[in-house]
Structures are given as structure tokens and as C-alpha cells.
Amino acid sequence: MKDLKLEIHKCMLCHDAPCSKSCPNISPDRIIRAARFDNIKGARMLLKDNACDNCKEPCKKNCPTKVEIKESIN
């Protein structure tokens, strides 16, 4: 859990986040923001089952700080 917290704190909480613009399935920015501010229930509500399965991680590629988004939200 400690590594997860360190990873999500790399997120810059971008306005009009490039990670979410590039993800066709979910809003990674909203999920990370919820988790970062200890709203785990809210983060889980935003997740869709299997949303990141077989994903080529366009969210990470477009993230300015290269947050490990897929690993952080799964």
C-alpha cells in the first residue's frame, strides 16, 4: 500500500487531464484524485470491471509524470 500511495502522489492533478483524454474506458484522473484524498469508496465506484484488461496504457503515455496508472487503479 505504501508504494501505491507514493505512485499516486506523483500525479500532478492536471486540469483537463491528458490521461483521461486518452482513455476510452474510464477517467483515471478522477479515480487517482479520489484515492489520493482517501476516498477509496468513491474511487471504486468510478472503476469499471476489466476496464484496463488488454490495455496498451495510453493514459500513462500521455501523463506528464508517467504515473503507473494501470497498476495504481487495479
All heavy atoms as a GROMACS GRO file, in nm:
protein
  576
    1MET      N    1   0.082  -0.120   0.000
    1MET     CA    2   0.000   0.000   0.000
    1MET      C    3   0.086   0.126   0.000
    1MET      O    4   0.049   0.224  -0.059
    1MET     CB    5  -0.094  -0.004   0.120
    1MET     CG    6  -0.189   0.113   0.126
    1MET     SD    7  -0.297   0.120  -0.015
    1MET     CE    8  -0.452   0.114   0.063
    2LYS      N    9   0.203   0.119   0.065
    2LYS     CA   10   0.290   0.235   0.071
    2LYS      C   11   0.335   0.276  -0.069
    2LYS      O   12   0.335   0.394  -0.103
    2LYS     CB   13   0.410   0.206   0.160
    2LYS     CG   14   0.501   0.324   0.179
    2LYS     CD   15   0.616   0.288   0.271
    2LYS     CE   16   0.707   0.407   0.292
    2LYS     NZ   17   0.820   0.376   0.377
    3ASP      N   18   0.374   0.180  -0.153
    3ASP     CA   19   0.418   0.211  -0.288
    3ASP      C   20   0.306   0.271  -0.371
    3ASP      O   21   0.329   0.360  -0.452
    3ASP     CB   22   0.472   0.086  -0.357
    3ASP     CG   23   0.604   0.039  -0.298
    3ASP    OD1   24   0.663   0.113  -0.217
    3ASP    OD2   25   0.646  -0.072  -0.330
    4LEU      N   26   0.185   0.224  -0.350
    4LEU     CA   27   0.069   0.278  -0.421
    4LEU      C   28   0.051   0.426  -0.386
    4LEU      O   29   0.032   0.509  -0.473
    4LEU     CB   30  -0.057   0.200  -0.386
    4LEU     CG   31  -0.188   0.257  -0.439
    4LEU    CD1   32  -0.190   0.258  -0.590
    4LEU    CD2   33  -0.304   0.178  -0.386
    5LYS      N   34   0.060   0.459  -0.258
    5LYS     CA   35   0.045   0.599  -0.217
    5LYS      C   36   0.154   0.686  -0.278
    5LYS      O   37   0.127   0.797  -0.324
    5LYS     CB   38   0.044   0.612  -0.066
    5LYS     CG   39  -0.085   0.567  -0.004
    5LYS     CD   40  -0.096   0.618   0.138
    5LYS     CE   41  -0.229   0.581   0.195
    5LYS     NZ   42  -0.315   0.694   0.212
    6LEU      N   43   0.277   0.636  -0.282
    6LEU     CA   44   0.385   0.712  -0.344
    6LEU      C   45   0.358   0.734  -0.492
    6LEU      O   46   0.383   0.842  -0.546
    6LEU     CB   47   0.519   0.639  -0.326
    6LEU     CG   48   0.575   0.637  -0.184
    6LEU    CD1   49   0.699   0.548  -0.178
    6LEU    CD2   50   0.608   0.777  -0.137
    7GLU      N   51   0.308   0.632  -0.559
    7GLU     CA   52   0.280   0.642  -0.702
    7GLU      C   53   0.170   0.743  -0.731
    7GLU      O   54   0.185   0.828  -0.818
    7GLU     CB   55   0.243   0.504  -0.757
    7GLU     CG   56   0.242   0.496  -0.906
    7GLU     CD   57   0.377   0.524  -0.971
    7GLU    OE1   58   0.482   0.489  -0.914
    7GLU    OE2   59   0.376   0.581  -1.081
    8ILE      N   60   0.060   0.737  -0.658
    8ILE     CA   61  -0.050   0.830  -0.687
    8ILE      C   62  -0.014   0.973  -0.648
    8ILE      O   63  -0.072   1.067  -0.701
    8ILE     CB   64  -0.185   0.786  -0.627
    8ILE    CG1   65  -0.181   0.782  -0.475
    8ILE    CG2   66  -0.230   0.655  -0.685
    8ILE    CD1   67  -0.317   0.752  -0.412
    9HIS      N   68   0.083   0.989  -0.558
    9HIS     CA   69   0.125   1.125  -0.523
    9HIS      C   70   0.217   1.186  -0.629
    9HIS      O   71   0.246   1.305  -0.624
    9HIS     CB   72   0.189   1.127  -0.384
    9HIS     CG   73   0.088   1.141  -0.277
    9HIS    ND1   74   0.010   1.036  -0.235
    9HIS    CD2   75   0.049   1.248  -0.204
    9HIS    CE1   76  -0.072   1.078  -0.141
    9HIS    NE2   77  -0.052   1.205  -0.121
   10LYS      N   78   0.261   1.106  -0.726
   10LYS     CA   79   0.334   1.161  -0.841
   10LYS      C   80   0.239   1.236  -0.935
   10LYS      O   81   0.283   1.319  -1.013
   10LYS     CB   82   0.403   1.049  -0.919
   10LYS     CG   83   0.525   0.994  -0.852
   10LYS     CD   84   0.592   0.878  -0.924
   10LYS     CE   85   0.567   0.857  -1.068
   10LYS     NZ   86   0.634   0.738  -1.123
   11CYS      N   87   0.111   1.206  -0.924
   11CYS     CA   88   0.011   1.268  -1.012
   11CYS      C   89   0.007   1.419  -0.985
   11CYS      O   90   0.004   1.463  -0.869
   11CYS     CB   91  -0.126   1.206  -0.986
   11CYS     SG   92  -0.259   1.280  -1.083
   12MET      N   93   0.004   1.498  -1.091
   12MET     CA   94   0.001   1.642  -1.080
   12MET      C   95  -0.141   1.698  -1.068
   12MET      O   96  -0.160   1.818  -1.062
   12MET     CB   97   0.072   1.705  -1.201
   12MET     CG   98   0.219   1.673  -1.205
   12MET     SD   99   0.304   1.730  -1.354
   12MET     CE  100   0.252   1.896  -1.370
   13LEU      N  101  -0.241   1.610  -1.068
   13LEU     CA  102  -0.382   1.650  -1.062
   13LEU      C  103  -0.414   1.753  -1.171
   13LEU      O  104  -0.471   1.858  -1.146
   13LEU     CB  105  -0.416   1.705  -0.923
   13LEU     CG  106  -0.390   1.610  -0.805
   13LEU    CD1  107  -0.416   1.682  -0.674
   13LEU    CD2  108  -0.474   1.485  -0.816
   14CYS      N  109  -0.376   1.719  -1.291
   14CYS     CA  110  -0.392   1.809  -1.406
   14CYS      C  111  -0.537   1.852  -1.426
   14CYS      O  112  -0.629   1.772  -1.414
   14CYS     CB  113  -0.346   1.740  -1.533
   14CYS     SG  114  -0.177   1.686  -1.536
   15HIS      N  115  -0.553   1.977  -1.462
   15HIS     CA  116  -0.683   2.024  -1.511
   15HIS      C  117  -0.692   1.978  -1.656
   15HIS      O  118  -0.597   1.993  -1.732
   15HIS     CB  119  -0.689   2.177  -1.502
   15HIS     CG  120  -0.812   2.234  -1.563
   15HIS    ND1  121  -0.934   2.222  -1.502
   15HIS    CD2  122  -0.833   2.298  -1.679
   15HIS    CE1  123  -1.026   2.279  -1.579
   15HIS    NE2  124  -0.966   2.327  -1.687
   16ASP      N  125  -0.805   1.922  -1.694
   16ASP     CA  126  -0.822   1.869  -1.829
   16ASP      C  127  -0.715   1.764  -1.857
   16ASP      O  128  -0.640   1.771  -1.955
   16ASP     CB  129  -0.816   1.983  -1.931
   16ASP     CG  130  -0.889   1.949  -2.059
   16ASP    OD1  131  -0.975   1.859  -2.057
   16ASP    OD2  132  -0.860   2.013  -2.161
   17ALA      N  133  -0.708   1.666  -1.769
   17ALA     CA  134  -0.601   1.566  -1.764
   17ALA      C  135  -0.582   1.489  -1.893
   17ALA      O  136  -0.676   1.431  -1.947
   17ALA     CB  137  -0.628   1.469  -1.650
   18PRO      N  138  -0.457   1.485  -1.942
   18PRO     CA  139  -0.428   1.409  -2.064
   18PRO      C  140  -0.450   1.259  -2.048
   18PRO      O  141  -0.483   1.192  -2.145
   18PRO     CB  142  -0.282   1.441  -2.094
   18PRO     CG  143  -0.227   1.510  -1.975
   18PRO     CD  144  -0.341   1.556  -1.891
   19CYS      N  145  -0.437   1.208  -1.927
   19CYS     CA  146  -0.459   1.063  -1.907
   19CYS      C  147  -0.605   1.028  -1.936
   19CYS      O  148  -0.633   0.928  -2.001
   19CYS     CB  149  -0.419   1.020  -1.766
   19CYS     SG  150  -0.512   1.094  -1.631
   20SER      N  151  -0.695   1.110  -1.890
   20SER     CA  152  -0.838   1.080  -1.911
   20SER      C  153  -0.879   1.107  -2.055
   20SER      O  154  -0.968   1.039  -2.108
   20SER     CB  155  -0.924   1.161  -1.815
   20SER     OG  156  -0.915   1.104  -1.687
   21LYS      N  157  -0.816   1.205  -2.119
   21LYS     CA  158  -0.846   1.232  -2.259
   21LYS      C  159  -0.809   1.114  -2.348
   21LYS      O  160  -0.871   1.091  -2.451
   21LYS     CB  161  -0.770   1.355  -2.307
   21LYS     CG  162  -0.827   1.485  -2.261
   21LYS     CD  163  -0.742   1.596  -2.318
   21LYS     CE  164  -0.815   1.726  -2.318
   21LYS     NZ  165  -0.733   1.834  -2.375
   22SER      N  166  -0.708   1.039  -2.306
   22SER     CA  167  -0.659   0.929  -2.389
   22SER      C  168  -0.718   0.793  -2.352
   22SER      O  169  -0.694   0.695  -2.421
   22SER     CB  170  -0.506   0.922  -2.382
   22SER     OG  171  -0.465   0.898  -2.250
   23CYS      N  172  -0.796   0.787  -2.246
   23CYS     CA  173  -0.854   0.660  -2.203
   23CYS      C  174  -0.999   0.647  -2.251
   23CYS      O  175  -1.082   0.729  -2.214
   23CYS     CB  176  -0.848   0.648  -2.051
   23CYS     SG  177  -0.917   0.491  -1.993
   24PRO      N  178  -1.028   0.544  -2.329
   24PRO     CA  179  -1.164   0.527  -2.380
   24PRO      C  180  -1.259   0.461  -2.279
   24PRO      O  181  -1.380   0.460  -2.302
   24PRO     CB  182  -1.145   0.436  -2.501
   24PRO     CG  183  -1.024   0.354  -2.467
   24PRO     CD  184  -0.935   0.445  -2.385
   25ASN      N  185  -1.206   0.408  -2.168
   25ASN     CA  186  -1.289   0.328  -2.079
   25ASN      C  187  -1.326   0.392  -1.946
   25ASN      O  188  -1.435   0.370  -1.895
   25ASN     CB  189  -1.218   0.195  -2.050
   25ASN     CG  190  -1.194   0.116  -2.176
   25ASN    OD1  191  -1.279   0.109  -2.263
   25ASN    ND2  192  -1.076   0.058  -2.188
   26ILE      N  193  -1.234   0.466  -1.887
   26ILE     CA  194  -1.256   0.522  -1.753
   26ILE      C  195  -1.196   0.663  -1.744
   26ILE      O  196  -1.138   0.711  -1.840
   26ILE     CB  197  -1.193   0.433  -1.643
   26ILE    CG1  198  -1.045   0.412  -1.669
   26ILE    CG2  199  -1.265   0.300  -1.632
   26ILE    CD1  200  -0.970   0.340  -1.560
   27SER      N  201  -1.209   0.725  -1.627
   27SER     CA  202  -1.147   0.856  -1.602
   27SER      C  203  -1.037   0.838  -1.498
   27SER      O  204  -1.062   0.855  -1.378
   27SER     CB  205  -1.252   0.954  -1.551
   27SER     OG  206  -1.350   0.978  -1.647
   28PRO      N  207  -0.917   0.804  -1.542
   28PRO     CA  208  -0.810   0.779  -1.447
   28PRO      C  209  -0.784   0.896  -1.353
   28PRO      O  210  -0.754   0.877  -1.236
   28PRO     CB  211  -0.687   0.752  -1.533
   28PRO     CG  212  -0.736   0.730  -1.670
   28PRO     CD  213  -0.872   0.787  -1.680
   29ASP      N  214  -0.798   1.019  -1.404
   29ASP     CA  215  -0.773   1.135  -1.319
   29ASP      C  216  -0.868   1.141  -1.200
   29ASP      O  217  -0.827   1.168  -1.087
   29ASP     CB  218  -0.778   1.265  -1.399
   29ASP     CG  219  -0.915   1.296  -1.456
   29ASP    OD1  220  -0.990   1.202  -1.491
   29ASP    OD2  221  -0.948   1.417  -1.467
   30ARG      N  222  -0.992   1.111  -1.222
   30ARG     CA  223  -1.091   1.114  -1.113
   30ARG      C  224  -1.066   1.002  -1.013
   30ARG      O  225  -1.080   1.021  -0.893
   30ARG     CB  226  -1.232   1.103  -1.170
   30ARG     CG  227  -1.271   1.228  -1.249
   30ARG     CD  228  -1.413   1.224  -1.298
   30ARG     NE  229  -1.503   1.221  -1.184
   30ARG     CZ  230  -1.626   1.169  -1.187
   30ARG    NH1  231  -1.672   1.116  -1.299
   30ARG    NH2  232  -1.702   1.171  -1.080
   31ILE      N  233  -1.026   0.885  -1.062
   31ILE     CA  234  -1.000   0.772  -0.974
   31ILE      C  235  -0.878   0.799  -0.888
   31ILE      O  236  -0.880   0.778  -0.766
   31ILE     CB  237  -0.982   0.642  -1.057
   31ILE    CG1  238  -1.114   0.609  -1.129
   31ILE    CG2  239  -0.937   0.527  -0.969
   31ILE    CD1  240  -1.101   0.505  -1.238
   32ILE      N  241  -0.771   0.848  -0.950
   32ILE     CA  242  -0.650   0.878  -0.875
   32ILE      C  243  -0.674   0.990  -0.775
   32ILE      O  244  -0.629   0.985  -0.661
   32ILE     CB  245  -0.533   0.912  -0.969
   32ILE    CG1  246  -0.488   0.783  -1.040
   32ILE    CG2  247  -0.417   0.976  -0.895
   32ILE    CD1  248  -0.383   0.803  -1.144
   33ARG      N  249  -0.748   1.093  -0.816
   33ARG     CA  250  -0.779   1.204  -0.725
   33ARG      C  251  -0.856   1.152  -0.604
   33ARG      O  252  -0.826   1.188  -0.490
   33ARG     CB  253  -0.858   1.311  -0.798
   33ARG     CG  254  -0.886   1.434  -0.713
   33ARG     CD  255  -0.957   1.544  -0.791
   33ARG     NE  256  -0.862   1.610  -0.880
   33ARG     CZ  257  -0.863   1.603  -1.012
   33ARG    NH1  258  -0.954   1.533  -1.076
   33ARG    NH2  259  -0.774   1.668  -1.084
   34ALA      N  260  -0.954   1.068  -0.626
   34ALA     CA  261  -1.033   1.012  -0.515
   34ALA      C  262  -0.944   0.931  -0.421
   34ALA      O  263  -0.949   0.948  -0.299
   34ALA     CB  264  -1.148   0.927  -0.568
   35ALA      N  265  -0.860   0.846  -0.478
   35ALA     CA  266  -0.771   0.763  -0.395
   35ALA      C  267  -0.669   0.849  -0.321
   35ALA      O  268  -0.640   0.824  -0.204
   35ALA     CB  269  -0.701   0.659  -0.482
   36ARG      N  270  -0.620   0.950  -0.387
   36ARG     CA  271  -0.519   1.036  -0.325
   36ARG      C  272  -0.573   1.108  -0.202
   36ARG      O  273  -0.501   1.132  -0.106
   36ARG     CB  274  -0.469   1.139  -0.427
   36ARG     CG  275  -0.358   1.224  -0.375
   36ARG     CD  276  -0.295   1.301  -0.487
   36ARG     NE  277  -0.199   1.395  -0.438
   36ARG     CZ  278  -0.122   1.466  -0.517
   36ARG    NH1  279  -0.128   1.452  -0.647
   36ARG    NH2  280  -0.037   1.553  -0.467
   37PHE      N  281  -0.701   1.142  -0.208
   37PHE     CA  282  -0.762   1.211  -0.094
   37PHE      C  283  -0.842   1.115  -0.007
   37PHE      O  284  -0.938   1.154   0.059
   37PHE     CB  285  -0.845   1.328  -0.144
   37PHE     CG  286  -0.760   1.437  -0.204
   37PHE    CD1  287  -0.753   1.454  -0.341
   37PHE    CD2  288  -0.683   1.518  -0.123
   37PHE    CE1  289  -0.672   1.551  -0.396
   37PHE    CE2  290  -0.602   1.617  -0.178
   37PHE     CZ  291  -0.596   1.633  -0.315
   38ASP      N  292  -0.799   0.988  -0.007
   38ASP     CA  293  -0.852   0.882   0.080
   38ASP      C  294  -1.001   0.855   0.061
   38ASP      O  295  -1.069   0.812   0.154
   38ASP     CB  296  -0.822   0.912   0.227
   38ASP     CG  297  -0.673   0.909   0.254
   38ASP    OD1  298  -0.604   0.822   0.197
   38ASP    OD2  299  -0.625   0.994   0.332
   39ASN      N  300  -1.054   0.880  -0.057
   39ASN     CA  301  -1.192   0.847  -0.089
   39ASN      C  302  -1.192   0.716  -0.167
   39ASN      O  303  -1.220   0.711  -0.287
   39ASN     CB  304  -1.258   0.959  -0.170
   39ASN     CG  305  -1.402   0.930  -0.202
   39ASN    OD1  306  -1.459   0.831  -0.158
   39ASN    ND2  307  -1.462   1.017  -0.281
   40ILE      N  308  -1.157   0.609  -0.099
   40ILE     CA  309  -1.144   0.478  -0.164
   40ILE      C  310  -1.278   0.429  -0.215
   40ILE      O  311  -1.287   0.374  -0.325
   40ILE     CB  312  -1.081   0.376  -0.066
   40ILE    CG1  313  -0.944   0.426  -0.017
   40ILE    CG2  314  -1.068   0.240  -0.130
   40ILE    CD1  315  -0.845   0.459  -0.126
   41LYS      N  316  -1.383   0.452  -0.140
   41LYS     CA  317  -1.517   0.411  -0.185
   41LYS      C  318  -1.553   0.483  -0.315
   41LYS      O  319  -1.605   0.422  -0.408
   41LYS     CB  320  -1.620   0.442  -0.076
   41LYS     CG  321  -1.758   0.393  -0.108
   41LYS     CD  322  -1.853   0.419   0.008
   41LYS     CE  323  -1.993   0.371  -0.023
   41LYS     NZ  324  -2.085   0.394   0.088
   42GLY      N  325  -1.525   0.610  -0.323
   42GLY     CA  326  -1.552   0.686  -0.445
   42GLY      C  327  -1.469   0.638  -0.562
   42GLY      O  328  -1.518   0.629  -0.674
   43ALA      N  329  -1.342   0.606  -0.535
   43ALA     CA  330  -1.255   0.556  -0.642
   43ALA      C  331  -1.308   0.424  -0.696
   43ALA      O  332  -1.311   0.402  -0.817
   43ALA     CB  333  -1.112   0.539  -0.589
   44ARG      N  334  -1.350   0.336  -0.607
   44ARG     CA  335  -1.403   0.207  -0.651
   44ARG      C  336  -1.531   0.223  -0.733
   44ARG      O  337  -1.556   0.147  -0.826
   44ARG     CB  338  -1.429   0.117  -0.531
   44ARG     CG  339  -1.303   0.062  -0.473
   44ARG     CD  340  -1.330  -0.039  -0.365
   44ARG     NE  341  -1.204  -0.086  -0.309
   44ARG     CZ  342  -1.184  -0.107  -0.182
   44ARG    NH1  343  -1.280  -0.090  -0.094
   44ARG    NH2  344  -1.067  -0.149  -0.140
   45MET      N  345  -1.612   0.321  -0.698
   45MET     CA  346  -1.736   0.345  -0.772
   45MET      C  347  -1.708   0.389  -0.916
   45MET      O  348  -1.788   0.364  -1.006
   45MET     CB  349  -1.822   0.450  -0.701
   45MET     CG  350  -1.885   0.399  -0.573
   45MET     SD  351  -1.973   0.527  -0.480
   45MET     CE  352  -2.084   0.593  -0.602
   46LEU      N  353  -1.595   0.455  -0.938
   46LEU     CA  354  -1.560   0.503  -1.071
   46LEU      C  355  -1.497   0.396  -1.159
   46LEU      O  356  -1.493   0.411  -1.281
   46LEU     CB  357  -1.464   0.621  -1.059
   46LEU     CG  358  -1.521   0.747  -0.995
   46LEU    CD1  359  -1.410   0.845  -0.962
   46LEU    CD2  360  -1.623   0.811  -1.088
   47LEU      N  361  -1.448   0.290  -1.097
   47LEU     CA  362  -1.385   0.182  -1.174
   47LEU      C  363  -1.490   0.095  -1.242
   47LEU      O  364  -1.595   0.069  -1.186
   47LEU     CB  365  -1.301   0.094  -1.082
   47LEU     CG  366  -1.165   0.147  -1.044
   47LEU    CD1  367  -1.104   0.060  -0.935
   47LEU    CD2  368  -1.074   0.150  -1.165
   48LYS      N  369  -1.458   0.051  -1.361
   48LYS     CA  370  -1.542  -0.045  -1.432
   48LYS      C  371  -1.468  -0.177  -1.433
   48LYS      O  372  -1.346  -0.180  -1.449
   48LYS     CB  373  -1.566   0.001  -1.575
   48LYS     CG  374  -1.646   0.127  -1.587
   48LYS     CD  375  -1.661   0.166  -1.732
   48LYS     CE  376  -1.733   0.298  -1.745
   48LYS     NZ  377  -1.736   0.345  -1.884
   49ASP      N  378  -1.541  -0.285  -1.418
   49ASP     CA  379  -1.478  -0.418  -1.419
   49ASP      C  380  -1.403  -0.439  -1.550
   49ASP      O  381  -1.456  -0.411  -1.658
   49ASP     CB  382  -1.583  -0.528  -1.402
   49ASP     CG  383  -1.641  -0.532  -1.262
   49ASP    OD1  384  -1.575  -0.481  -1.170
   49ASP    OD2  385  -1.751  -0.586  -1.246
   50ASN      N  386  -1.281  -0.486  -1.539
   50ASN     CA  387  -1.199  -0.522  -1.654
   50ASN      C  388  -1.168  -0.406  -1.749
   50ASN      O  389  -1.132  -0.427  -1.863
   50ASN     CB  390  -1.265  -0.636  -1.734
   50ASN     CG  391  -1.299  -0.753  -1.647
   50ASN    OD1  392  -1.220  -0.793  -1.561
   50ASN    ND2  393  -1.417  -0.809  -1.665
   51ALA      N  394  -1.182  -0.283  -1.702
   51ALA     CA  395  -1.161  -0.167  -1.789
   51ALA      C  396  -1.017  -0.158  -1.840
   51ALA      O  397  -0.994  -0.107  -1.950
   51ALA     CB  398  -1.198  -0.039  -1.716
   52CYS      N  399  -0.923  -0.207  -1.763
   52CYS     CA  400  -0.782  -0.195  -1.802
   52CYS      C  401  -0.724  -0.324  -1.859
   52CYS      O  402  -0.606  -0.327  -1.896
   52CYS     CB  403  -0.700  -0.150  -1.682
   52CYS     SG  404  -0.744   0.014  -1.622
   53ASP      N  405  -0.804  -0.428  -1.865
   53ASP     CA  406  -0.755  -0.553  -1.923
   53ASP      C  407  -0.720  -0.531  -2.070
   53ASP      O  408  -0.792  -0.465  -2.143
   53ASP     CB  409  -0.861  -0.664  -1.912
   53ASP     CG  410  -0.882  -0.709  -1.768
   53ASP    OD1  411  -0.809  -0.662  -1.679
   53ASP    OD2  412  -0.973  -0.790  -1.745
   54ASN      N  413  -0.610  -0.584  -2.111
   54ASN     CA  414  -0.564  -0.576  -2.251
   54ASN      C  415  -0.544  -0.432  -2.299
   54ASN      O  416  -0.555  -0.404  -2.417
   54ASN     CB  417  -0.662  -0.649  -2.344
   54ASN     CG  418  -0.680  -0.793  -2.305
   54ASN    OD1  419  -0.582  -0.863  -2.279
   54ASN    ND2  420  -0.803  -0.838  -2.297
   55CYS      N  421  -0.516  -0.344  -2.207
   55CYS     CA  422  -0.498  -0.203  -2.241
   55CYS      C  423  -0.351  -0.176  -2.271
   55CYS      O  424  -0.261  -0.228  -2.205
   55CYS     CB  425  -0.545  -0.116  -2.125
   55CYS     SG  426  -0.527   0.060  -2.156
   56LYS      N  427  -0.325  -0.091  -2.369
   56LYS     CA  428  -0.189  -0.054  -2.405
   56LYS      C  429  -0.143   0.071  -2.330
   56LYS      O  430  -0.040   0.129  -2.363
   56LYS     CB  431  -0.178  -0.034  -2.555
   56LYS     CG  432  -0.204  -0.161  -2.632
   56LYS     CD  433  -0.169  -0.143  -2.777
   56LYS     CE  434  -0.207  -0.257  -2.866
   56LYS     NZ  435  -0.193  -0.389  -2.818
   57GLU      N  436  -0.216   0.112  -2.231
   57GLU     CA  437  -0.184   0.223  -2.141
   57GLU      C  438  -0.159   0.358  -2.210
   57GLU      O  439  -0.058   0.423  -2.185
   57GLU     CB  440  -0.066   0.187  -2.052
   57GLU     CG  441  -0.091   0.065  -1.966
   57GLU     CD  442   0.022   0.039  -1.869
   57GLU    OE1  443   0.030   0.113  -1.770
   57GLU    OE2  444   0.099  -0.056  -1.894
   58PRO      N  445  -0.253   0.404  -2.292
   58PRO     CA  446  -0.234   0.538  -2.350
   58PRO      C  447  -0.237   0.646  -2.241
   58PRO      O  448  -0.178   0.752  -2.257
   58PRO     CB  449  -0.352   0.552  -2.446
   58PRO     CG  450  -0.455   0.458  -2.395
   58PRO     CD  451  -0.378   0.343  -2.334
   59CYS      N  452  -0.302   0.616  -2.129
   59CYS     CA  453  -0.306   0.713  -2.019
   59CYS      C  454  -0.166   0.741  -1.966
   59CYS      O  455  -0.129   0.857  -1.946
   59CYS     CB  456  -0.398   0.663  -1.908
   59CYS     SG  457  -0.354   0.501  -1.841
   60LYS      N  458  -0.088   0.637  -1.944
   60LYS     CA  459   0.048   0.654  -1.893
   60LYS      C  460   0.136   0.724  -1.995
   60LYS      O  461   0.217   0.810  -1.961
   60LYS     CB  462   0.108   0.519  -1.856
   60LYS     CG  463   0.250   0.529  -1.803
   60LYS     CD  464   0.307   0.392  -1.773
   60LYS     CE  465   0.454   0.401  -1.738
   60LYS     NZ  466   0.512   0.270  -1.716
   61LYS      N  467   0.119   0.691  -2.122
   61LYS     CA  468   0.200   0.752  -2.227
   61LYS      C  469   0.176   0.903  -2.234
   61LYS      O  470   0.265   0.978  -2.270
   61LYS     CB  471   0.169   0.687  -2.362
   61LYS     CG  472   0.216   0.544  -2.370
   61LYS     CD  473   0.171   0.478  -2.497
   61LYS     CE  474   0.206   0.331  -2.493
   61LYS     NZ  475   0.132   0.253  -2.590
   62ASN      N  476   0.056   0.947  -2.200
   62ASN     CA  477   0.023   1.089  -2.207
   62ASN      C  478   0.036   1.162  -2.074
   62ASN      O  479   0.016   1.282  -2.068
   62ASN     CB  480  -0.118   1.106  -2.262
   62ASN     CG  481  -0.124   1.070  -2.408
   62ASN    OD1  482  -0.051   1.124  -2.488
   62ASN    ND2  483  -0.208   0.974  -2.443
   63CYS      N  484   0.070   1.091  -1.970
   63CYS     CA  485   0.086   1.151  -1.837
   63CYS      C  486   0.220   1.226  -1.830
   63CYS      O  487   0.323   1.168  -1.860
   63CYS     CB  488   0.081   1.041  -1.730
   63CYS     SG  489   0.115   1.101  -1.564
   64PRO      N  490   0.219   1.351  -1.788
   64PRO     CA  491   0.344   1.428  -1.780
   64PRO      C  492   0.446   1.370  -1.682
   64PRO      O  493   0.566   1.386  -1.700
   64PRO     CB  494   0.302   1.567  -1.736
   64PRO     CG  495   0.156   1.569  -1.730
   64PRO     CD  496   0.104   1.432  -1.753
   65THR      N  497   0.399   1.301  -1.577
   65THR     CA  498   0.492   1.245  -1.479
   65THR      C  499   0.500   1.093  -1.486
   65THR      O  500   0.560   1.030  -1.401
   65THR     CB  501   0.452   1.288  -1.336
   65THR    OG1  502   0.318   1.247  -1.310
   65THR    CG2  503   0.467   1.436  -1.318
   66LYS      N  504   0.438   1.035  -1.588
   66LYS     CA  505   0.443   0.890  -1.614
   66LYS      C  506   0.400   0.806  -1.493
   66LYS      O  507   0.464   0.709  -1.456
   66LYS     CB  508   0.582   0.846  -1.661
   66LYS     CG  509   0.630   0.919  -1.785
   66LYS     CD  510   0.537   0.899  -1.902
   66LYS     CE  511   0.589   0.969  -2.026
   66LYS     NZ  512   0.486   1.028  -2.107
   67VAL      N  513   0.290   0.847  -1.431
   67VAL     CA  514   0.234   0.771  -1.320
   67VAL      C  515   0.194   0.633  -1.370
   67VAL      O  516   0.138   0.620  -1.480
   67VAL     CB  517   0.109   0.843  -1.261
   67VAL    CG1  518   0.042   0.758  -1.155
   67VAL    CG2  519   0.149   0.978  -1.204
   68GLU      N  520   0.222   0.532  -1.293
   68GLU     CA  521   0.184   0.394  -1.327
   68GLU      C  522   0.033   0.381  -1.299
   68GLU      O  523  -0.008   0.326  -1.199
   68GLU     CB  524   0.263   0.294  -1.243
   68GLU     CG  525   0.412   0.293  -1.271
   68GLU     CD  526   0.446   0.232  -1.406
   68GLU    OE1  527   0.365   0.155  -1.460
   68GLU    OE2  528   0.555   0.263  -1.455
   69ILE      N  529  -0.046   0.433  -1.389
   69ILE     CA  530  -0.190   0.444  -1.367
   69ILE      C  531  -0.256   0.308  -1.360
   69ILE      O  532  -0.332   0.280  -1.266
   69ILE     CB  533  -0.255   0.532  -1.477
   69ILE    CG1  534  -0.198   0.673  -1.466
   69ILE    CG2  535  -0.407   0.531  -1.464
   69ILE    CD1  536  -0.233   0.764  -1.583
   70LYS      N  537  -0.227   0.223  -1.454
   70LYS     CA  538  -0.291   0.091  -1.459
   70LYS      C  539  -0.264   0.013  -1.330
   70LYS      O  540  -0.355  -0.045  -1.272
   70LYS     CB  541  -0.241   0.014  -1.581
   70LYS     CG  542  -0.311  -0.118  -1.603
   70LYS     CD  543  -0.264  -0.180  -1.734
   70LYS     CE  544  -0.329  -0.313  -1.761
   70LYS     NZ  545  -0.285  -0.370  -1.889
   71GLU      N  546  -0.140   0.013  -1.287
   71GLU     CA  547  -0.105  -0.057  -1.163
   71GLU      C  548  -0.166   0.010  -1.040
   71GLU      O  549  -0.199  -0.055  -0.943
   71GLU     CB  550   0.048  -0.066  -1.148
   71GLU     CG  551   0.113  -0.161  -1.246
   71GLU     CD  552   0.128  -0.101  -1.385
   71GLU    OE1  553   0.123   0.023  -1.401
   71GLU    OE2  554   0.144  -0.178  -1.480
   72SER      N  555  -0.180   0.140  -1.045
   72SER     CA  556  -0.232   0.215  -0.930
   72SER      C  557  -0.382   0.194  -0.909
   72SER      O  558  -0.428   0.194  -0.796
   72SER     CB  559  -0.206   0.364  -0.948
   72SER     OG  560  -0.068   0.391  -0.953
   73ILE      N  561  -0.456   0.178  -1.017
   73ILE     CA  562  -0.601   0.170  -1.001
   73ILE      C  563  -0.655   0.029  -1.004
   73ILE      O  564  -0.772   0.008  -0.974
   73ILE     CB  565  -0.676   0.257  -1.104
   73ILE    CG1  566  -0.651   0.209  -1.246
   73ILE    CG2  567  -0.637   0.402  -1.088
   73ILE    CD1  568  -0.729   0.283  -1.350
   74ASN      N  569  -0.573  -0.069  -1.039
   74ASN     CA  570  -0.621  -0.208  -1.039
   74ASN      C  571  -0.605  -0.271  -0.905
   74ASN      O  572  -0.530  -0.244  -0.826
   74ASN     CB  573  -0.548  -0.291  -1.145
   74ASN     CG  574  -0.606  -0.268  -1.281
   74ASN    OD1  575  -0.722  -0.233  -1.295
   74ASN    ND2  576  -0.527  -0.284  -1.382
   0.00000   0.00000   0.00000
